[in-house]
């Protein structure tokens, strides 16, 4: 093997006169950068590299990384010896992880490690979701976090005498696919009418409202199901209880980024709410990380 490579001119030759991939050249001062966004508590990843050094040695490294589970960026930086990167893989190590929960992006940073990150010098090689059954690897593909299907999440919010909101977390895109409300009204007041909303309450905007057709009175218990394929109907009625289904649109997206969604939260509210009315709500979503 002949050595003396530079980023502009490769003088490394393998048998049969084959030259290595210059895009995968790791020069002095370059380093590998991995960006991870995660919601799975206890997640641990393995970052695996194989590099062909200029002396012909093929070496490999494996580093454990434990990203935070707050959907914020975790950065892993690795300095490798000068040479040509052969492969990279990011795998889940210890827990069951579904698609949509751990997103990773890996590439070469063409700068010094102690210099502030410059996106123009970051050459992304691969990105995608790490799951129990699939790795993010190079050679491979670059996948955006909102490509394909997300994972399904149910959240629970309760309130007494107040709107029952469910704000969207940071770096998250959600599609509202359903909700369940148990409403227990107190004595006094008039009829109450339940409604599910997609809104930005901080800004005073309401973008979608699904309203139950049947009102309920004081001292009453009602269960509402809001869903994509429901018809508005009463499934069961009695003197003091009601079960009702309410349809919602199939394209209600929620995000903290206004250009990507209808609003920043889903919420359940009541027309005619009386102090002491109890709202026990479950919200169902299809969810993606969206940094």
Phi, psi and omega in degrees: 000134177261132182244174182124041186281149169230170180293334183262338185217115183267119176251015177270125179237132175266173175307148181071014175074019181277132177263147178286169181286114182294332179297336181261014179287129176255109181267173176296126183096340175282159176206162178271134179237131177239128177250130185230135174235130193213145175239355184272115180296138178080009181295137171227134181244152169254129175254115187245133179231146168232130183223139175265111182282165186291343177271007179091359180281131175261113184241158179224151178225154176221126182233132175277141177226132176248099181286157173291160180252027183257013179071004177270163186289131167251128183248131173243129181240134182227125174267125180249159175293157180299135180164205185237119180295130181259322180197155175221140172215146177236118185235152174278138189258317199229350183222162178287124182234130180263159175301136180102350186260329182225112181249135182228147178225131183229143179192181178259132175261117183270070180192181177280147185295335183266009177263144180305145183301133179235111185299331182291342180255007182261112181263102182285130177263318185206152175203156179159187180269134173268126177232178178296338185246355182217146180250160165268123188217157172228132003298138183186216185229164174255116182242134176282152186295336181260010174285145176071190182280154175263200174245163187259130183231141172243132178242160182233129177224137180233150176206160177233113177071014183222163171303145182250092185267160175222085185294151178280134176291168177295151176056040185222140171242130180235144168247121180287121181242353177175167176203154176229132181234128166255118182248126176239112182267149178269170176293147179096163181081181181256206179289146175246145177233123182276147177211145176254133185232151164247123191206171167238083188296330179297326179264358177080013181259137174239125189253336180210135176224125173249118189250131174290142186280328186263124174282158175236151183259193179294156177052055188224149173240129181224145176240128181242138173242117175258128184205168186291324187245018181283153167257146179288105181205156174269123182273328178204142179224155178203185181296324186228022177208162183204138170238127186222143173252144185225127180282151174227157177294160182264005184235036181269098179260145183231135181198157174284349176266109189302329184286352184255354192204170175291321186195188184254356180198156166261150180207156173242132183226168178233132161287134178079022182299140178243142178307129181103345175299135184255129177241119176245109192239140168241134178246137179245133184225155156263131192228143175230149163286142184213068182288000000 
